[in-house]
Amino acid sequence: MGMMNVFSFHLAQCGIAETMLALTRPPRSTSTPGLVHAECMVPMTLGRPVALPWRYRPHQIAVFAAWQSEAAIDAFLQSSRLGRSLAAGWHVRMEFVRRWGHVRELDQLPQTALVLDDQQPVVSVTLARLRASQAMRFIRWGRPVEDQVRDDPATTIALAAMRPVGTLATFSIWRTQQALTDMVHGRSAAPGADRHAKAMRERNRKDFHYEFTTMRFRPISEHGCWQGQDHLLPEIDAVL
């Protein structure tokens, strides 16, 4: 397995057939030069009921990937069917900062790689493998957190994604790392500010997942346009 030197998160309108193909036959490191690992998923709208079909966006695709280099990302976007679909959408390129938890495919990452200034923008990604027996508990505790993250004015974009059966992810861009940390720990006088903190305590009491990691990244650059927006990254200070 190659070194994970750069990460990307992609969103694209690609049609249901392309999404289903990516879910069943995702890009592999053995056939995609410079790719270390990729997760292909269906985006979901935060806060909408889990049982309702309009929560899910099967005509769109979300891809989280680890790469050996930015050149490998460029080559993939130009040389494969899925890559060309993603190139027509939007993506952010990122440098790994730190992680909590464990997902087997990402275990080569250190716990901490960078120290990010609290006033710098940050990207948050969670990746989880849900225990089927804990699905209802997870929904009960997770839905209020979805609303909290979706409505936080410090985010420029926030969404969830899934792949059957049991892979779940969240993705959000925060104007500052301090704002993300404040949300995680409920450091606000606003009503419901402790929803994320309560969900974390419940997860620690009895885990919803058999694998789970939450990661922070320093955004490097964004490319393309998503739903009419091409400036989802806050201004990035070049000096950390």
C-alpha positions in Angstrom: 0.0 0.0 0.0 1.3 3.5 -0.9 1.8 6.4 1.4 -1.3 8.6 1.9 0.2 12.0 1.0 -3.0 13.8 -0.1 -6.7 13.3 0.2 -9.7 14.4 -1.9 -13.4 14.6 -1.4 -15.6 14.7 -4.6 -19.2 15.6 -5.4 -20.7 15.1 -8.8 -23.9 14.8 -10.7 -23.4 11.5 -12.6 -26.7 9.7 -13.0 -28.0 6.7 -11.1 -26.4 4.1 -13.4 -22.9 5.7 -12.9 -23.4 5.8 -9.1 -24.5 2.2 -8.9 -21.5 1.1 -11.0 -19.1 3.0 -8.7 -20.8 1.5 -5.6 -20.4 -2.0 -6.9 -17.0 -1.6 -8.7 -15.1 1.3 -7.0 -11.7 2.3 -8.1 -8.9 0.1 -6.6 -5.3 0.8 -5.8 -4.4 -2.3 -7.9 -5.8 -0.7 -11.1 -5.6 3.0 -10.4 -2.1 4.4 -10.3 -1.4 6.4 -7.2 -4.6 5.6 -5.5 -4.3 4.2 -1.9 -8.0 3.9 -1.0 -11.4 5.1 -2.1 -14.9 5.1 -0.7 -17.7 5.7 -3.2 -21.1 6.6 -1.6 -24.5 8.1 -2.2 -24.9 11.6 -0.8 -27.6 12.3 1.7 -29.3 15.5 2.8 -28.7 16.2 6.5 -31.8 16.3 8.7 -34.3 14.6 6.4 -36.0 11.4 7.7 -34.0 8.2 7.1 -37.1 6.3 5.8 -38.0 8.9 3.1 -36.5 8.5 -0.4 -35.8 12.2 -0.9 -33.1 12.0 1.8 -31.0 10.1 -0.7 -29.4 11.5 -3.9 -28.6 8.4 -6.1 -28.2 10.6 -9.2 -25.2 12.1 -7.4 -22.0 10.6 -6.0 -19.6 11.3 -3.2 -16.1 9.9 -3.2 -13.5 10.2 -0.4 -10.0 9.1 -1.5 -6.4 8.8 -0.3 -3.7 9.3 -2.9 0.1 9.2 -3.2 0.2 12.6 -5.0 -1.9 15.3 -6.6 -0.5 14.2 -9.9 -2.3 10.8 -9.3 -5.6 12.7 -8.8 -5.1 14.7 -12.0 -4.4 11.5 -14.0 -7.5 9.7 -12.5 -9.8 12.6 -13.4 -8.6 12.5 -17.0 -8.3 8.8 -17.7 -11.3 6.9 -16.3 -15.0 7.0 -16.8 -15.7 7.7 -13.1 -12.8 10.2 -13.0 -14.3 12.2 -15.9 -17.7 12.3 -14.2 -16.0 13.6 -11.0 -14.0 16.1 -13.0 -17.3 17.7 -14.1 -18.3 18.2 -10.5 -16.5 19.7 -7.5 -13.8 18.5 -5.2 -11.4 19.6 -2.4 -7.9 18.5 -2.0 -6.7 18.1 1.6 -3.7 17.4 3.8 -4.2 15.1 6.8 -4.1 16.7 10.2 -5.3 14.1 12.8 -7.7 11.3 13.5 -9.6 9.6 16.3 -10.8 6.0 16.2 -10.1 3.2 13.8 -11.0 2.1 10.2 -8.8 -0.7 8.9 -8.1 0.9 5.5 -6.8 4.1 7.1 -4.8 2.6 10.0 -1.4 3.5 8.5 -2.2 7.2 9.3 -0.6 8.6 12.5 -2.8 9.9 15.2 -1.5 13.5 14.5 0.4 14.7 11.5 0.0 18.5 11.7 -0.8 21.1 14.3 -3.4 23.4 12.8 -4.0 26.9 14.0 -7.5 27.3 15.6 -8.4 30.2 13.2 -7.5 28.2 10.1 -10.3 26.5 8.0 -10.6 22.8 8.5 -12.4 19.9 6.8 -14.0 17.2 8.9 -14.7 13.7 7.6 -16.1 10.8 9.5 -16.2 7.2 8.2 -18.0 4.4 10.0 -19.1 0.8 9.6 -22.4 0.5 11.3 -23.4 -2.4 13.5 -26.8 -3.6 12.1 -28.1 -4.2 15.6 -27.4 -0.6 16.6 -29.0 1.1 13.6 -32.1 2.4 15.5 -29.9 3.7 18.3 -27.6 5.4 15.9 -30.6 7.1 14.1 -32.0 8.3 17.4 -28.8 9.9 18.5 -27.5 10.9 15.1 -30.4 12.8 13.7 -30.3 15.7 16.2 -26.6 16.1 15.4 -27.3 16.3 11.7 -29.6 19.3 12.3 -26.9 20.8 14.6 -24.2 20.6 12.0 -26.4 21.5 9.0 -27.6 24.7 10.8 -24.2 25.8 12.2 -23.3 29.2 10.6 -19.6 28.2 10.7 -20.0 25.5 8.0 -19.9 26.3 4.3 -21.1 22.8 3.3 -22.2 19.8 5.3 -23.6 16.5 4.2 -23.7 12.8 4.9 -23.2 9.9 2.6 -23.7 6.1 2.6 -23.0 2.9 0.9 -25.0 -0.3 1.4 -24.7 -2.1 3.7 -23.6 -0.1 6.7 -20.9 2.3 5.5 -21.7 5.9 6.6 -19.7 9.1 6.2 -20.1 12.8 7.0 -18.3 15.7 5.3 -18.2 19.3 6.4 -16.0 22.4 5.8 -15.6 24.8 8.8 -14.6 28.4 8.6 -12.2 27.8 11.6 -11.0 24.8 13.5 -12.1 26.6 16.7 -15.8 26.6 15.5 -15.6 22.9 14.8 -14.1 22.2 18.2 -16.8 24.3 19.9 -19.5 22.4 18.2 -18.1 19.0 19.1 -17.9 19.9 22.8 -21.1 21.9 23.0 -19.4 25.2 23.9 -22.3 27.5 23.1 -25.2 29.0 24.9 -27.5 28.2 21.9 -30.4 25.8 22.5 -29.4 22.2 21.7 -25.6 23.0 21.5 -24.9 19.8 23.5 -26.4 17.4 21.0 -23.1 16.3 19.5 -21.5 16.0 23.0 -24.4 13.8 24.2 -24.2 11.6 21.1 -20.5 11.1 21.7 -21.1 10.1 25.3 -23.7 7.6 24.2 -21.4 6.1 21.6 -18.7 5.7 24.3 -21.2 4.0 26.5 -22.1 1.5 23.8 -20.6 1.8 20.3 -22.9 2.1 17.3 -20.1 0.9 15.0 -17.6 -1.9 14.6 -15.2 0.6 13.0 -15.3 4.4 13.2 -12.9 7.2 12.6 -13.3 11.0 12.6 -10.6 13.0 10.8 -9.5 16.5 10.3 -7.8 17.9 7.2 -6.2 21.1 6.1 -7.8 22.2 2.8 -5.3 22.8 0.0 -7.5 23.7 -2.9 -10.9 23.3 -4.4 -11.8 22.6 -8.0 -15.0 22.9 -10.1 -18.5 23.9 -9.0 -21.1 22.3 -6.9 -24.8 23.4 -7.1 -23.8 26.8 -8.4 -21.1 27.4 -5.9 -17.4 27.4 -6.7 -16.0 29.0 -3.5 -16.9 26.6 -0.7 -13.5 27.0 0.9 -13.0 29.9 3.2 -10.0 32.0 2.5 -6.9 30.0 3.4 -4.0 31.7 5.2 -0.8 30.3 3.6 1.1 30.6 6.9 0.1 28.0 9.5 
